[in-house]
Amino acid sequence: MAIMPEDAFETLEQLLESENPSTSFDLLIGQFRAAKDYRSLFDARLMRKRLELGLPLFLTDDLSALPSEVREVYAQAVTETARDVGELFLSDGEIAQAWPYLRATGDSARVADAIEKVEAGDGVNRIIEIAFQEGVHPAKGLELMVAKYGICQALSAFEVSAVEKDREKCIAVLARNLHTEVAERLGSAIEQKEGARPVSTSIAGLLGHRDWLFGEYSTYVDTSHLVSLLQHCPEVSDAGVLQIFHDLCEYGKRLSSEVRVQCQPPFEDVYIDFDHYAQALLGIDVESHLAHFRRKVAETDPERTGSLPAQTLVRLLARLARYEEALEVALAHFPHARSAELCCPAVTELCHLAGRFDRLKEIARERGDWLSYAAASLEARTLRVVGEGVGQGG
């Protein structure tokens, strides 16, 4: 709290005894602003508002007993004051101090903008908590976490947090940082062996014909970290990030069997299988990569693996906007499964995406799903009317 000079107390006393005691709060507000005591400034502005509204100066948190019109005016004053105080803290670079005020006003975007400019260093822990754990700017929070604590802690935090906001951006942060780590370590190994550091930052470019980089137990990043990241490949849509996944898979394919791990179907051979997925999404020789996953579906035992290989194929086909094909696979392997049970679109959603409302009507009728039947019938009629209109116009 700001320390007021003795003469200021005398001035304050005179104002309090005057016919307009509210001017005393103008003095206090000026003092607190000059001293950058923004918490006291917040309290002083609200106390002045309570005086103006004829409310008790020491008001409890319970406002429900106030008349509705007074309550609304005071609540608006609280919001405006909190926003102003939060902005004052932000202007001084005090993000952690600003956050409680701007969180209350719903101005988290302003805090996110400020966090975007933060660099890793001492005192960044609270910023990481606000950005990542409290969901204000998760991708930047992960970036700061990587810079301060390393990729291992950032990956672990991401895996346990179930991040939804900016999830793909978070995956991109992790992918870029892991890729950089692998490329730098490969570059150092090549420099030590060949006497010069390669110019290329592409892992595929660094590997070239350098089979000597990979001995029986040679790794350049914790394998568990790499496998953990690759699991998120199906969530990625950005071509640049998919290229990074492809590059990381190229590295993983060179690892010896001693350090490679097996994952769950249909990604048992994690580096090969996820690379097929990434390249299909990149539009590289799509049919051959789809054939890879079709074989997985044909060759795996549903009694042992369930429908996961088929779900993976459906998800990939849907991502490629091949909804008719996805629908046929879904109908063949999990026709009655609900969306909550799947990692891909369910049959009803695929019918809608494919514009196959005739099939959706049949399925809805079989299930006794009257609501879906009605919706499908109306959608089909709309398409028919639109089609007729186009035909007449032609």
Beta strands, then each sheet from edge to edge (+ up, - down):
end
